[in-house]
Amino acid sequence: MEYFLRVNMIGGIALLEAAADRIIEECKADAPNETGWCKIRDAFVVPAALNIGIYILKVVLEKAAAEV
């Protein structure tokens, strides 16, 4: 189980971070073309939500690996 968690922390998190970075770049590039809520969403909400989600996932996996 510990090996599984370590592999996911190394490979899986890196893959998720790369995908999130690509999505964030696309959203931020599209934000100037939007107006109102969509502009705020693309510039701030989506990037913050993805970064916070990945951070929480890292913390949970690190704590789970420490308990095993």
Long-range contacts (C-beta under 8 A, 24 or more apart in sequence): 1-68, 2-65, 2-68, 5-61, 5-64, 5-65, 5-68, 6-65, 8-61, 9-58, 9-61, 9-62, 9-65, 13-54, 13-57, 13-58, 13-61, 16-54, 16-57, 17-54, 20-50, 20-51, 20-54, 23-50, 24-50, 24-51
